Amino acid sequence: MNKKMICKLCVCFSVLAILVPFLFLLGVIFVIPSQYSLAYYGGLNEKYDRLYGLEEPKIVVVGGSSVAFGMDSAMLEKYMGMPVVNFGLYAELGTKLMLDLSRDAIGEGDIVIISPEINAQTLSLYFNGEATLKAVDDDKSMLLKTTIDDFGFLYGGSWSFATEKLGFYLRNDAPDPAGIYNSKNLNEYGDIIAGLRDANVMTGFFSTANAISLDPSDYAQDFIDYLNEYIRDCKKAGATVYYTFCPMNEWAIGQMVTERETTITVDGDVLYKDTKFFDRYTGERLDALADTFYQFVTDTFDCEILGMDVRDYIMDPGYFYDSNFHLNDRGVTVHTAQMVKDLYNQFYLTDVEITDEELQPPLDTTVVPMGEFTVGNLVYQMYAYGKENPTYEFTVTGVSEAGLTKQTLEVPARITVEHETLGSVSAPVTAVGTEAFFGTTVTKNLVLPPDSCVANLDVEFLKGSSITALYIYRPVEGDDNRGPLLVGTQSFNGAASGLLIHIASDLYSSYVADYFWESFGSSLRSTDLTYEEVRGEAGIAENVGFIMEELPDGTYAVAGITDEASGRGMYIIPNTHNGKAVTAILDGAFAGTEGAIRVVTQPDSALTTIESGAFRDAEVAGLYVYGPAFDVSADLFTGATGTQRVYIHADVYDAYMAKNGWSELENTVKNSGSFEDLTGN
């Protein structure tokens, strides 16, 4: 074969190498049926159809999820006498996309109300290619409304989108969320249907995960320019344009600050951490911020401002649902009534009277701290909710001294404490607070059980911890007593490098399509390990994550560690496997484990052999032996690093010292702790 032919073949193969993946990508995106129709993203399709389907003058409210959760469009239509389009859905889509999609639909006589959430992402030209592809999966023609600047983001997000979409299609497992974040829960206007959220499900009635600062610097200059261009285009089309404020939870206006220093002791060493708390803006400080913010918005945008005071859109926490921007049913009517009043004042230069029966007072949001309690491995703050007949709930705030020695920690569904005035109180654990696991050095796994009542994982709840695996067996949407499991964009800030979130396989599809969890998709993993396997009846099951090898005599040996189990820190050697005794640890069994490990044999262990090289290439912090004594080689730790200490319980110390090899090991010490104290079993 001549060189010319070889060159041609190389070119052909190069072209195919480029075209085949690209054609595959196009096939998944455009040929495979939509998989996101019932996901919350799927709501964009009907909003878009309504927007372009109305020919008469209309009111179009453009924004994010605070618009979807904040409008009673029928009420607005009733008072204004014009059809309404709720054109807000999801901050992950970005404000820019909603502006681009709506621009060509604006015409003569329309009223356009722009109402983005007050945070840096929605007040920028943020564009999420993967999220956009999910949202337009039912109608790809919407992609024609995007701009050339978006192409790179669309292409970059297309690979992960195609992988996820193909997976849903092959498994016949298209997302159909059980909770409120399902497209079928949007009415014909695009509002979240009334009657689904007469509550505030946030622990403490607000979330630090999306705190509101009222800081003009959150507005990016290129966003300001882009929005003003949109406003000018709408005006040229004959529309009247207003900028207004989204509903804001009064208790969420503030910032996270460092206040005091707290000490934590681990194995005699004192660790220090700064304790963060939420500094809420109130009184004159809030008034000054609101006035400055209003003046900035007035000076910045080339349209009228709907409303004369930012504080008219700062609302009681009893009007919110699951976010500082998402209103409950009561809040929707109050917020819409305020918009009606402001529209009448601006558009008709007159006041309007809203009937009292349409407005309801906020829910009771009384919350009183009732003291701190240490129960088992964790530390909790107890709260009383409600003025009359209060209910009680617990928030995890720290790890106890006992918990700091544990490889795996579990947040229980409820605990019982003795209160000095209330007596015995049994109540659910509903939240995990900021930096709750700070200072852990041994702990690798955190477990939320199937009956977990945790509703909120607070901002930076894993900051400063050694936890690298979060196992979740709790449905993302619980029953009426539990509500949804909420996270914010900052919940996992400060967590250990490489943190993975393992979701029970039967719940995985609901998490990856969830409003709050979707943004953590790259860290989510489906696990077939059951809750019982991960946690066990009284602690982490000792045989999970081991690779077993059957020996000629029918017993089993530990031959390796699974990738998922690597990095746990503590490995309790199982006594049995498939009903047969585990009698050996083979050469290389712990090779490649991550971090310092502790290997533990149980009091009724059947172990008779640890081969030389079992800990090769492993960092061994300690071998803890509790079971019957057996012979070992003096070069037990060949190829290992770390302290390589052996801890022998007092009850069996003499028996071990009488066996070959043990007395020759350096750094052998007597372990005064029990197997139960060490492992939590």
Helices and strands as residue ranges (DSSP letters): H 3-30, G 40-42, H 43-53, E 59-63, H 65-68, H 73-80, E 84-88, G 91-93, H 95-103, E 111-115, H 129-135, G 140-145, G 148-150, H 151-171, G 183-185, G 203-205, G 208-210, G 216-218, H 221-236, E 240-243, E 248-249, G 250-252, E 254-266, E 269-280, H 283-300, E 304-305, G 310-313, E 314-315, G 317-319, E 320-323, E 326-327, H 329-343, I 344-348, G 356-358, E 367-375, E 378-385, E 391-399, G 403-405, E 408-410, E 414-419, E 423-432, E 445-448, E 456-457, E 469-472, E 486-487, E 500-504, H 508-512, G 518-523, E 524-527, H 531-535, E 546-550, E 556-561, E 570-572, E 576-577, E 580-585, E 596-600, E 609-610, E 619-625, E 646-649, H 653-657, E 668-671, H 675-679
